[in-house]
Amino acid sequence: MKTETDWPNYGNDPGGMRHSSLTQIGRENVAKLKVAWTYHTGDISDGRDGRKRSGFETTPILVDGRLYLTTPFNRVIALDPSTGKQLWAYDPKIDLSLSYGDGLINRGVATWVDPARAATKLCRRRIFEATLDARLLALDAATGQPCPDFGSSGQVNLRDVPGYEHANLGSAPPAWYHMTSPPVTMDDLVIVGSSIDDNNRTDMPSGVVRAFDARTGALRWRWDPIPRNIKDSTSWVSGAANAWSIMAVDVARDLVFVPTGSASPDYYGGLRPGDDKWANSVVALHAKTGKMAWGFQLVHHDLWDYDTASPPLLATVPHEGKDTPVVIQGNKTGFLYMLHRDTGKPVFPVEERAVPQSDVPGESASLTQPIPVAPPPLAPQHISAEDAWGPTPADRDACRAAIAKLRNEGIFTPPSVQGTLAIPGNLGGMNWSGYAYDPRHNLLIVNTNNLLARVRLIPRDKIDSDNEDGSMALQRGTPYAMLRRFLQSPSDLPCGTPPWGMLTAVDMAKGTIRWQVPFGSMQNFGGQHGSVPPGSISLGGPITTESGLIFIAGTTDSKIRAFDVENGKELWSAELPAAGNATPMTYEFDGKQYLVIAAGGHQGIPEDPLGDALVAFALP
């Protein structure tokens, strides 16, 4: 059972508020925080040995007086929370040579207690991990041993579940279907999503969500974001969206809330006409059956990789004189939606507004997109060439010239053969970093990115002759490949108008921004520069505490920081061994409050130093 000192889920409570009731560390003493202990996993890959680069993005949980975390290599580790001493480690021995689409990443575990099993029996408390090679593991929390009654010797092969052959999971290459986020547990179920390399081809595997019996590993139900759309008995035509981010649960309502990603392939939708429901959505499923209660789509017929990457957050918010149960859901677009938890209907109005249309033969972009009236967008959604920035006049001019060549009508400008400016780019806005909710102040704390991207479709007969630098996706099965890259000046700094990262407090009762401050620094990004304005891109979200503090890392400058929740004032920062590309957590053990962050560097930035350190801070 959770106590007030624990952190038993990725987002602390099952609804993912990321709020702690602890008050030992407060505004008056946070500046005294020092490193209490550091644990090194030893699991790092720099990408030079044929493996993908690693990202240490775990958020540990604390239950029964133990910390549980995962490494980029999918090892599960238990630590003493007061010293960081390793108690046990389990290695599932994944194939590290496979080209997992998101790199070597895992963000954590889930836990479940079997109330029918005696406290002294093996696997009364279980630790669940979903691995990169698509296995669901159940381990005994006390010893790290696989639970012998779960699946086959403690694991379920997610690529080989009887009765689901149509999903194309077993026949696809191993790395196409992989897991990076922790599962969730509810009653006697463990529920897991799926991560699909959704930008490679039309016939990708299903992005299925499945529930398994937490004791036996037997399949209890399954749900597809996009219904079956098969051309033969083994493959999908197109559109297999996936649920790769973190889910939330409401035990009282018997609901699990699933955020879904883009349909496949990302940037050309000519073979998946219509809205592609339920991709790019937040969906409420009845946990006992997997039947859909309601769904709300944040982006119709996605052409920009605008995943619903942020986890849903469940809160009770005062609205029009009533305490209203809501789901708060952000998106890479920078839009933030607040939906009634029972119905999925917007609490603040959402309007279908006309958006730019595609000029690509075979493509039919959605005529409208759902735009919330409140809150306002939390990230820039348009820029002119004249507004481009650079640390020198030459850099600025290069950025202006680059933007001037692109189709640029603001957010939802469709990809083009000419080249399109995507704002926000595919990093967001809001990404998997998510947000935290302080219920005492009714404030949602959000970190956002402002990073432009250039997207260009390449006719298939011209792919071999195209030599532009960037990240290419072949989008096999469609008439076009896709090339994208973030828009940077010759100095490597972003071309967009600073700040490139913001920390925002949103008053969720009113749907207004309470405060917004630049967050972090890119002063040394890509080399030495002259004076650079504050604000850094970030991946890794915030937490809040009852003492009025926000803790967050994630920036490129390898720091963790504390802010005052009431005004956004920075109160403390500390250097980390590498960038803290993860969401922190906090707990109290033996009367002392600890703050813990994984410092592994930014997996997607080749020049960023990597690390393997889990760092705990406490007051002297």
Disulfide bonds with the S-S distance in Angstrom:
Cys123-Cys147 2.13
Cys399-Cys495 1.97
